[in-house]
């Protein structure tokens, strides 16, 4: 699992560095375009959708929205100049 998180985070970091115009990730990280809260708002939106899928017992949607939460959470970590390893270290410490 951590390999998939690291690979996804590497893509996010690449978008942060290059800021391609056609990148959704870059648009979330672009403070000038959508404001500083774009990634945070999306994370909150996805969390709500995840909760609703759980309430409805829709396991396919739950997996989909869970993946959206993880992606947007990693974008927020990158936005704050953190690394996915910070998250993985915290999870390991709690094990």
Backbone as JSON Lines, residues from 0, in Angstrom:
{"i":0,"aa":"X","n":[0.82,-1.2,0.0],"ca":[0.0,0.0,0.0],"c":[0.86,1.26,0.0]}
{"i":1,"aa":"X","n":[1.91,1.26,0.8],"ca":[2.71,2.49,0.89],"c":[3.39,2.81,-0.44]}
{"i":2,"aa":"X","n":[3.68,1.79,-1.27],"ca":[4.27,2.08,-2.58],"c":[3.3,2.88,-3.44]}
{"i":3,"aa":"X","n":[2.03,2.5,-3.4],"ca":[1.03,3.23,-4.18],"c":[0.9,4.67,-3.68]}
{"i":4,"aa":"X","n":[0.92,4.85,-2.37],"ca":[0.86,6.22,-1.81],"c":[2.07,7.03,-2.21]}
{"i":5,"aa":"X","n":[3.24,6.41,-2.15],"ca":[4.47,7.13,-2.52],"c":[4.44,7.51,-4.01]}
{"i":6,"aa":"X","n":[4.01,6.59,-4.84],"ca":[3.95,6.88,-6.28],"c":[2.96,8.0,-6.57]}
{"i":7,"aa":"X","n":[1.79,7.96,-5.95],"ca":[0.81,9.03,-6.13],"c":[1.38,10.35,-5.63]}
{"i":8,"aa":"X","n":[2.03,10.32,-4.48],"ca":[2.6,11.55,-3.93],"c":[3.69,12.1,-4.84]}
{"i":9,"aa":"X","n":[4.48,11.23,-5.45],"ca":[5.51,11.68,-6.41],"c":[4.88,12.43,-7.58]}
{"i":10,"aa":"X","n":[3.75,11.93,-8.07],"ca":[3.04,12.61,-9.16],"c":[2.56,13.98,-8.69]}
{"i":11,"aa":"X","n":[2.0,14.04,-7.48],"ca":[1.53,15.31,-6.93],"c":[2.68,16.29,-6.8]}
{"i":12,"aa":"X","n":[3.81,15.83,-6.29],"ca":[4.99,16.7,-6.15],"c":[5.48,17.19,-7.52]}
{"i":13,"aa":"X","n":[5.42,16.32,-8.52],"ca":[5.81,16.72,-9.87],"c":[4.9,17.83,-10.39]}
{"i":14,"aa":"X","n":[3.6,17.67,-10.17],"ca":[2.65,18.72,-10.6],"c":[2.9,20.03,-9.85]}
{"i":15,"aa":"X","n":[3.24,19.91,-8.58],"ca":[3.52,21.1,-7.77],"c":[4.74,21.83,-8.31]}
{"i":16,"aa":"X","n":[5.74,21.08,-8.72],"ca":[6.97,21.68,-9.23],"c":[6.77,22.28,-10.63]}
{"i":17,"aa":"X","n":[6.12,21.53,-11.52],"ca":[5.97,21.97,-12.91],"c":[4.75,22.86,-13.15]}
{"i":18,"aa":"X","n":[3.7,22.68,-12.36],"ca":[2.44,23.44,-12.47],"c":[1.92,23.5,-13.92]}
{"i":19,"aa":"X","n":[1.72,22.32,-14.56],"ca":[1.17,22.33,-15.91],"c":[-0.24,22.91,-15.92]}
{"i":20,"aa":"X","n":[-0.53,23.68,-16.94],"ca":[-1.81,24.38,-17.02],"c":[-3.01,23.44,-17.09]}
{"i":21,"aa":"X","n":[-2.84,22.25,-17.64],"ca":[-3.96,21.33,-17.81],"c":[-4.07,20.31,-16.68]}
{"i":22,"aa":"X","n":[-3.41,20.56,-15.56],"ca":[-3.38,19.61,-14.46],"c":[-4.37,20.0,-13.37]}
{"i":23,"aa":"X","n":[-5.27,19.07,-13.03],"ca":[-6.2,19.29,-11.93],"c":[-5.43,19.48,-10.62]}
{"i":24,"aa":"X","n":[-4.42,18.66,-10.41],"ca":[-3.62,18.76,-9.19],"c":[-2.98,20.13,-9.09]}
{"i":25,"aa":"X","n":[-2.38,20.6,-10.18],"ca":[-1.75,21.92,-10.16],"c":[-2.78,23.0,-9.87]}
{"i":26,"aa":"X","n":[-4.0,22.84,-10.38],"ca":[-5.03,23.86,-10.11],"c":[-5.38,23.91,-8.63]}
{"i":27,"aa":"X","n":[-5.33,22.77,-7.95],"ca":[-5.59,22.76,-6.51],"c":[-4.45,23.42,-5.73]}
{"i":28,"aa":"X","n":[-3.26,23.33,-6.27],"ca":[-2.08,23.89,-5.61],"c":[-1.82,25.34,-5.98]}
{"i":29,"aa":"X","n":[-2.5,25.84,-7.0],"ca":[-2.28,27.19,-7.5],"c":[-3.06,28.19,-6.65]}
{"i":30,"aa":"X","n":[-2.36,28.88,-5.79],"ca":[-3.0,29.83,-4.88],"c":[-3.63,31.0,-5.64]}
{"i":31,"aa":"X","n":[-3.08,31.36,-6.8],"ca":[-3.6,32.5,-7.54],"c":[-4.91,32.17,-8.25]}
{"i":32,"aa":"X","n":[-5.02,30.92,-8.74],"ca":[-6.17,30.56,-9.56],"c":[-7.45,30.36,-8.74]}
{"i":33,"aa":"X","n":[-7.4,29.5,-7.75],"ca":[-8.61,29.15,-7.01],"c":[-8.55,29.55,-5.54]}
{"i":34,"aa":"X","n":[-7.46,30.14,-5.15],"ca":[-7.34,30.5,-3.75],"c":[-6.73,29.39,-2.93]}
{"i":35,"aa":"X","n":[-6.27,29.78,-1.79],"ca":[-5.53,28.87,-0.92],"c":[-6.37,27.69,-0.41]}
{"i":36,"aa":"X","n":[-7.68,27.85,-0.39],"ca":[-8.52,26.83,0.21],"c":[-9.07,25.79,-0.75]}
{"i":37,"aa":"X","n":[-8.7,25.82,-2.02],"ca":[-9.28,24.9,-3.0],"c":[-9.09,23.44,-2.6]}
{"i":38,"aa":"X","n":[-7.88,23.07,-2.23],"ca":[-7.62,21.67,-1.86],"c":[-8.35,21.3,-0.57]}
{"i":39,"aa":"X","n":[-8.41,22.24,0.37],"ca":[-9.11,21.97,1.63],"c":[-10.6,21.8,1.4]}
{"i":40,"aa":"X","n":[-11.17,22.62,0.55],"ca":[-12.6,22.51,0.25],"c":[-12.91,21.18,-0.42]}
{"i":41,"aa":"X","n":[-12.05,20.75,-1.34],"ca":[-12.27,19.47,-2.02],"c":[-12.14,18.31,-1.03]}
{"i":42,"aa":"X","n":[-11.19,18.4,-0.12],"ca":[-11.02,17.34,0.88],"c":[-12.28,17.24,1.74]}
{"i":43,"aa":"X","n":[-12.82,18.36,2.15],"ca":[-14.05,18.35,2.93],"c":[-15.23,17.8,2.14]}
{"i":44,"aa":"X","n":[-15.32,18.18,0.88],"ca":[-16.4,17.68,0.02],"c":[-16.31,16.17,-0.13]}
{"i":45,"aa":"X","n":[-15.11,15.67,-0.37],"ca":[-14.93,14.22,-0.54],"c":[-15.22,13.48,0.75]}
{"i":46,"aa":"X","n":[-14.87,14.07,1.89],"ca":[-15.15,13.43,3.18],"c":[-16.66,13.28,3.37]}
{"i":47,"aa":"X","n":[-17.41,14.32,3.01],"ca":[-18.87,14.26,3.12],"c":[-19.43,13.17,2.21]}
{"i":48,"aa":"X","n":[-18.93,13.08,0.98],"ca":[-19.39,12.05,0.05],"c":[-19.05,10.66,0.56]}
{"i":49,"aa":"X","n":[-17.9,10.51,1.21],"ca":[-17.49,9.24,1.79],"c":[-18.46,8.84,2.9]}
{"i":50,"aa":"X","n":[-18.79,9.79,3.76],"ca":[-19.72,9.51,4.86],"c":[-21.11,9.11,4.34]}
{"i":51,"aa":"X","n":[-21.58,9.78,3.31],"ca":[-22.88,9.45,2.73],"c":[-22.87,8.06,2.1]}
{"i":52,"aa":"X","n":[-21.77,7.71,1.45],"ca":[-21.66,6.37,0.86],"c":[-21.66,5.31,1.96]}
{"i":53,"aa":"X","n":[-20.99,5.6,3.06],"ca":[-20.97,4.67,4.19],"c":[-22.37,4.5,4.78]}
{"i":54,"aa":"X","n":[-23.07,5.61,4.94],"ca":[-24.43,5.59,5.48],"c":[-25.35,4.76,4.6]}
{"i":55,"aa":"X","n":[-25.16,4.89,3.28],"ca":[-26.01,4.17,2.33],"c":[-25.58,2.72,2.12]}
{"i":56,"aa":"X","n":[-24.41,2.35,2.66],"ca":[-23.92,0.98,2.49],"c":[-23.45,0.67,1.09]}
{"i":57,"aa":"X","n":[-23.12,1.7,0.33],"ca":[-22.68,1.53,-1.06],"c":[-21.16,1.32,-1.08]}
{"i":58,"aa":"X","n":[-20.75,0.06,-1.08],"ca":[-19.32,-0.24,-0.95],"c":[-18.49,0.2,-2.15]}
{"i":59,"aa":"X","n":[-19.07,0.14,-3.35],"ca":[-18.34,0.62,-4.52],"c":[-18.08,2.12,-4.41]}
{"i":60,"aa":"X","n":[-19.1,2.86,-4.03],"ca":[-18.96,4.31,-3.88],"c":[-18.05,4.64,-2.71]}
{"i":61,"aa":"X","n":[-18.1,3.85,-1.67],"ca":[-17.24,4.04,-0.5],"c":[-15.77,3.93,-0.89]}
{"i":62,"aa":"X","n":[-15.44,2.93,-1.69],"ca":[-14.06,2.78,-2.17],"c":[-13.66,3.96,-3.05]}
{"i":63,"aa":"X","n":[-14.56,4.37,-3.93],"ca":[-14.29,5.5,-4.83],"c":[-14.04,6.77,-4.04]}
{"i":64,"aa":"X","n":[-14.93,7.08,-3.12],"ca":[-14.8,8.32,-2.34],"c":[-13.61,8.23,-1.38]}
{"i":65,"aa":"X","n":[-13.32,7.04,-0.88],"ca":[-12.14,6.87,-0.03],"c":[-10.86,7.18,-0.79]}
{"i":66,"aa":"X","n":[-10.79,6.74,-2.04],"ca":[-9.63,7.06,-2.87],"c":[-9.53,8.56,-3.11]}
{"i":67,"aa":"X","n":[-10.68,9.21,-3.31],"ca":[-10.68,10.67,-3.49],"c":[-10.16,11.38,-2.24]}
{"i":68,"aa":"X","n":[-10.56,10.89,-1.06],"ca":[-10.07,11.47,0.19],"c":[-8.55,11.35,0.28]}
{"i":69,"aa":"X","n":[-8.03,10.17,0.01],"ca":[-6.59,9.95,0.1],"c":[-5.85,10.87,-0.86]}
{"i":70,"aa":"X","n":[-6.32,10.96,-2.09],"ca":[-5.68,11.84,-3.08],"c":[-5.67,13.29,-2.59]}
{"i":71,"aa":"X","n":[-6.83,13.8,-2.18],"ca":[-6.91,15.2,-1.78],"c":[-6.12,15.45,-0.48]}
{"i":72,"aa":"X","n":[-6.06,14.46,0.4],"ca":[-5.25,14.58,1.61],"c":[-3.77,14.71,1.24]}
{"i":73,"aa":"X","n":[-3.32,13.93,0.27],"ca":[-1.93,14.03,-0.17],"c":[-1.64,15.37,-0.81]}
{"i":74,"aa":"X","n":[-2.6,15.92,-1.55],"ca":[-2.43,17.26,-2.12],"c":[-2.24,18.28,-1.0]}
{"i":75,"aa":"X","n":[-3.04,18.18,0.05],"ca":[-2.92,19.12,1.17],"c":[-1.56,18.96,1.85]}
{"i":76,"aa":"X","n":[-1.09,17.73,2.02],"ca":[0.25,17.53,2.58],"c":[1.3,18.22,1.73]}
{"i":77,"aa":"X","n":[1.22,18.04,0.42],"ca":[2.19,18.66,-0.49],"c":[2.09,20.18,-0.41]}
{"i":78,"aa":"X","n":[0.88,20.68,-0.3],"ca":[0.66,22.12,-0.2],"c":[1.37,22.7,1.02]}
{"i":79,"aa":"X","n":[1.49,21.89,2.06],"ca":[2.13,22.34,3.3],"c":[3.58,21.86,3.4]}
{"i":80,"aa":"X","n":[4.15,21.53,2.24],"ca":[5.55,21.11,2.15],"c":[5.89,19.93,3.06]}
{"i":81,"aa":"X","n":[4.92,19.05,3.22],"ca":[5.15,17.81,3.95],"c":[5.38,16.71,2.93]}
{"i":82,"aa":"X","n":[5.75,15.55,3.43],"ca":[6.0,14.4,2.58],"c":[5.08,13.26,3.0]}
{"i":83,"aa":"X","n":[4.79,12.39,2.08],"ca":[3.96,11.23,2.41],"c":[4.63,10.4,3.51]}
{"i":84,"aa":"X","n":[5.94,10.46,3.59],"ca":[6.65,9.72,4.65],"c":[6.26,10.22,6.03]}
{"i":85,"aa":"X","n":[5.93,11.52,6.16],"ca":[5.48,12.05,7.45],"c":[4.21,11.32,7.89]}
{"i":86,"aa":"X","n":[3.31,11.11,6.96],"ca":[2.06,10.4,7.24],"c":[2.34,8.94,7.56]}
{"i":87,"aa":"X","n":[3.16,8.3,6.74],"ca":[3.46,6.88,6.95],"c":[4.2,6.66,8.28]}
{"i":88,"aa":"X","n":[5.09,7.57,8.64],"ca":[5.79,7.47,9.93],"c":[4.81,7.57,11.09]}
{"i":89,"aa":"X","n":[3.84,8.47,10.97],"ca":[2.83,8.61,12.03],"c":[1.99,7.35,12.15]}
{"i":90,"aa":"X","n":[1.6,6.78,11.01],"ca":[0.84,5.53,11.06],"c":[1.66,4.41,11.67]}
{"i":91,"aa":"X","n":[2.92,4.34,11.32],"ca":[3.81,3.32,11.88],"c":[3.95,3.48,13.38]}
{"i":92,"aa":"X","n":[4.07,4.71,13.85],"ca":[4.2,4.97,15.28],"c":[2.95,4.54,16.05]}
{"i":93,"aa":"X","n":[1.82,4.56,15.38],"ca":[0.57,4.18,16.04],"c":[0.31,2.68,16.02]}
{"i":94,"aa":"X","n":[1.12,1.96,15.28],"ca":[0.9,0.53,15.1],"c":[1.16,-0.27,16.34]}
